[in-house]
């Protein structure tokens, strides 16, 4: 007799028993997809090493602003003393951005970001000395902290292992010049073009020569278009520059060229991932800010629940304060500032963590490189 065949469409073991259909899990469906994996950004940003790097960056930026204020108040008629106090407008603008995020106000957030862009432009144009005294050190601090965070994030996200201090901190410090140049060089190039246009514009102020200046206006317009396009692309590609250096181990020029090509080559995919990470970042930052604010409020409420007015004065600093109460209030404000520092450090960590995942995703889409491909120095025996 011929052996009975299993019903068509069913699979069997060698002994003839039917095989069960394999269950399709959700993880199988999204394993090859990139966008679900970038949703890990808020959790990755909570790593102690990356959070510490973000806190150190925020502290150093605040320290730079503090020393600038000292220089400004120490001067009399010098340029620094006559310049506007930058930290106050920056603090106001950052406060507006944070308020818009916590209140989930997209219109207010857009307006606050526009104000910050105008503040940056006016500062660079009106106070170039401030740009040197504040901008360059702040960019250096953020670039180096971002490089450390990006390198650490890339190893954990792409290879599932924690980066050593040699692989993250020392790697970034050895390439500090490249990290800073990748951010500053295109801005300096555009500034040089605008300066050249300004010098050529002087020809328009003189009689007779203004005709020659009008002829040269075509050249001015071409230079202006080049500078504007470079600036716009640079701003769009800016989040990926530091991760590109951290992941590829290349120089500043190659990182700039690579990131610009990604933005121009796949703009829709790029902006889709940027939008996804921005929404995710706003939600995570809002939760962190609300949690910190609620923690401070609940702590103050519990501390003053069964105490007298003296405790309330120590907490708020209102009313008549003695020598010890004033010192106690200052110490309490220090601890509160530490909480705000941690939240700000988390936001910095979240930004560079998200930027790293953005770069790895866009690199995979544009070049087809695997997510686990990270440059590592060759170890010689």
Order of alpha helices (4+ residues) and beta strands (2+ residues): alpha-alpha-alpha-alpha-alpha-alpha-alpha-alpha-alpha-alpha-alpha-alpha-alpha-alpha
